């Protein structure tokens, strides 16, 4: 399940970088070559540096991206006439974007469903779980818990603001996936505009490297260790696996026609269905293997039905809400039955 939802997460990153950098080069760089370059670069330093290498590159990449986003939102607001004027431009073009409760994703129940996804999905990121497990002491984990909400606010608020302002600044933009590059080209100084595309690369690569390394590690430790004799053989197979995953992601980034947001949404909603298993596995001693299996299967079945069945009885919530409820109920119910049988 982790691999199933991590692949589209990786695809949206490669697809986003390919579109942005291709647009920045006025078509001189094709999306296919950009995506290939990103993946080859990530594979190269991940294979050489391992967990320690990706951790340090992520520190520098994350710092670059965070610094840029904070500078960009201030400079873009100034270029658009100030925060109030930038928001007024959006209101004159698409006022529904600024009013909660107007339908679609902004209707109260859908809004609450999406809030559930955003607040829980990070718990299901395998590359985040692995890094937390690698902590040397409890104080390191506590520091992450204190700083992570602040980091999310500092990153997400500027990103969302730029996207919303782009609706008012470029109402005729045909491809919403290009809103960031379009805003950067029109409302940032040229030198900072170049930095914008480096920041996009940093954001994409800082996630891709960790995801590739984590999926490879999961394969080696959970699947191959009993089957492949020596550690050297396990590492060799793990590296071939990373190449296979990279090839799959590259192919999907070229052929998957959905928007970056639509692809990301599938990944994030899928991770949310795994959260009950992860949470109960840590917090409840009575949680059983059968309960975990039932939770994952039932939650994902409801989610797929919600995606594919137009008549899904959602009652105003997004399908992921019911998938989360179902996964939680299945985990709890099956585990209680298992415990009663044992007693």
Buried (B, 14 or more C-beta within 10 A) or exposed (E): BBEEBBBBBBBBBBBBBBBBBBBBEEEEBBBEBBBBBBBEBBBEBBBEBEBEBBBEBBEEBBEBBBEBBBBBBEBBBEBBEEBEEBBBBBEEBEEEBBEEEEEEEBBEEBBEBBEBBEEBBBBBBBBBBBBEEEEEEEEEEEEBEEEEEEEEEBBEEBBEBBBBBBBBBBEEBEEBBBBBBBBBBBBBEEEBBEBBBBBBBBBBBBBBBBBBBBBBBBBBEEEBEEEBEEEEEBBEBBBEBBBEBBEEBBEBBBEBEBBBEEBBBBBBBBBBBBBBBBBBBEEEEEBBEBBBBBBBBBBBBBBBBBBEEEEBEBEEBBBBBBBBBBBBBBBBBBBBBBBEEEE
